Amino acid sequence: MSLPDPVFPPLLTGHAVTAPDRAFETAVAGAARGSLGAADLVWARDTSRLDCALVLEPDVDRARAAEMVFVAMVAFGDSFGAIAPPEIGLTYRWPMALCVNGARAGHVRAAMSAQDDADGHPHWMVVGLTLDIRRNHRDGEPGDAPDRTDLVEEGCAELTRTDLLESYARHLLTWIHTWQTDGFRPVHDLLLFRAEGYREPVRLEHAGEVQEGRFIGLDDRGNLLLETGEGTRMLDTQAAIEAVAPAGRGV
């Protein structure tokens, strides 16, 4: 299937990759060696999924930079809602999963430079996003994994990679501007509105351990507040963000 290349807003510079290269890994490697910089958007030509990653050069500390994970999630939620059929619901499963009609269809992924600049800001950050349009079912039938889905299964076969990517790019810039001018509160409120399991018992993996409790909210940085028998526990978003050494080695 051949699709037209996406057209991006002037503030973004697109960089296409083809299989076996993936957008996130390409963006991280480019940011680490300095060949990619702020507002470079790497995207994959793969038509079976949306696969893209934005390079950022934060002028804030790590805790605030981590909020970009949630900026990307709410931006995608708005961008998807703008072009998807109205009966299709998109929700978030903390910290980074994207769900369509209650089943996981994609996720956000993030990495930061392991080192900070003289002002205490990470040298760079990459925020990637993938969403399955049409999965490969060679290993089983579509219904064999009820917690996984794709857009074709959910009745969105008409949405293409290019449609999704162009809409996401526009909404992402809008939400970055909102975050810069109004702070995290608008992001927080929409994130919580679309969050799966809010005010319900949840079981999730965090920092390599399974956590159970009642999801009672998010703090002012997007960290999850979990009510347990021992009291309220805060699960830190930064634990899910990869740190990358200058040479590109994970640390």
Rosetta blueprint (number, residue, H / E / L):
1 M L
2 S L
3 L L
4 P L
5 D L
6 P L
7 V L
8 F L
9 P L
10 P L
11 L L
12 L L
13 T E
14 G E
15 H E
16 A E
17 V E
18 T L
19 A L
20 P L
21 D L
22 R L
23 A H
24 F H
25 E H
26 T H
27 A H
28 V H
29 A H
30 G H
31 A H
32 A H
33 R H
34 G L
35 S L
36 L L
37 G L
38 A L
39 A L
40 D E
41 L E
42 V E
43 W E
44 A E
45 R L
46 D L
47 T L
48 S L
49 R E
50 L E
51 D E
52 C E
53 A E
54 L E
55 V E
56 L E
57 E L
58 P L
59 D L
60 V L
61 D L
62 R H
63 A H
64 R H
65 A H
66 A L
67 E L
68 M H
69 V H
70 F H
71 V H
72 A H
73 M H
74 V H
75 A H
76 F H
77 G H
78 D H
79 S H
80 F H
81 G H
82 A H
83 I H
84 A L
85 P L
86 P L
87 E L
88 I L
89 G L
90 L E
91 T E
92 Y E
93 R E
94 W L
95 P L
96 M L
97 A E
98 L E
99 C E
100 V E
101 N L
102 G L
103 A E
104 R E
105 A E
106 G E
107 H E
108 V E
109 R E
110 A E
111 A E
112 M E
113 S E
114 A L
115 Q L
116 D E
117 D L
118 A L
119 D L
120 G L
121 H L
122 P E
123 H L
124 W L
125 M E
126 V E
127 V E
128 G E
129 L E
130 T E
131 L E
132 D E
133 I L
134 R L
135 R L
136 N L
137 H L
138 R L
139 D L
140 G L
141 E L
142 P H
143 G H
144 D H
145 A L
146 P L
147 D L
148 R E
149 T L
150 D L
151 L L
152 V L
153 E L
154 E L
155 G L
156 C L
157 A L
158 E L
159 L L
160 T L
161 R H
162 T H
163 D H
164 L H
165 L H
166 E H
167 S H
168 Y H
169 A H
170 R H
171 H H
172 L H
173 L H
174 T H
175 W H
176 I H
177 H H
178 T H
179 W H
180 Q H
181 T H
182 D H
183 G L
184 F L
185 R H
186 P H
187 V H
188 H H
189 D H
190 L H
191 L H
192 L H
193 F H
194 R L
195 A E
196 E L
197 G L
198 Y L
199 R L
200 E L
201 P E
202 V E
203 R E
204 L E
205 E E
206 H E
207 A L
208 G L
209 E E
210 V E
211 Q E
212 E E
213 G E
214 R E
215 F E
216 I E
217 G E
218 L E
219 D L
220 D L
221 R L
222 G L
223 N L
224 L E
225 L E
226 L E
227 E E
228 T E
229 G L
230 E L
231 G E
232 T E
233 R E
234 M E
235 L E
236 D L
237 T H
238 Q H
239 A H
240 A H
241 I L
242 E E
243 A E
244 V E
245 A L
246 P L
247 A L
248 G L
249 R L
250 G E
251 V L
